[in-house]
Amino acid sequence: MQTSKVLITAAVAALLQAAVAVAQTPPAQTPPTSATTPPEQGPPTEHPAAGGQAGVSFESLDTDADGRISKTEAAANDHVKKDFGRYDKNANGYIEKEEVSPPVDTTAPKQ
């Protein structure tokens, strides 16, 4: 009888360790593919390319550093100037960083 209790206790301890190990393993994540995920459309986020039009950052267009891009500032980039109304989602005459940044996922558990 004593041997049975020892074996059961050892089995339970082993199962608990296995459960803890599985619970700590992060889920596998597959990177998005360009065939299934279209690229985000918005003002480019890289520094200006040699042509001066493609690849500008929000900060490079925000010349007065007020955290938003006015129509005057947007005129420095033909793409942003052309699509200003699409980026200005709240129609206040400015493109705020929040309007062109991806939303922050606050529901994801912190690790």
C-alpha positions, 0 to 999 in steps of 0.5 A: 500500500505504501508503494502505491502511494509513492508511485501515485505521488511521483506520477502526479508530480511528473504530470504537474511538471509536464503541464507547467512546461507546456503552459510556458511554451509560447504558441507558434507564430507564422509570419504573414506572407505578402500573398495573403496580407496586403501591405499597410497603406499610409505615409511611408515610414522610412527615410527619404530615398534618393528621389526625395518622394518615396520612403519619408518618415512621419517625423521628416514631414512633421517639420514643426515637430507638433506631432501632426502633419499639416497640408503645408507639410504634406506638400513636401511629398506628392503621395501624402499630398495626394492622399491627405484626405484619406490619412486625415481620418478625423477630418481636422486638417491634420494627419496625427501619428495615431491616424497612420500608426497601426493600433496597439493590441492591449488584449494580448497577454504580456510575457 
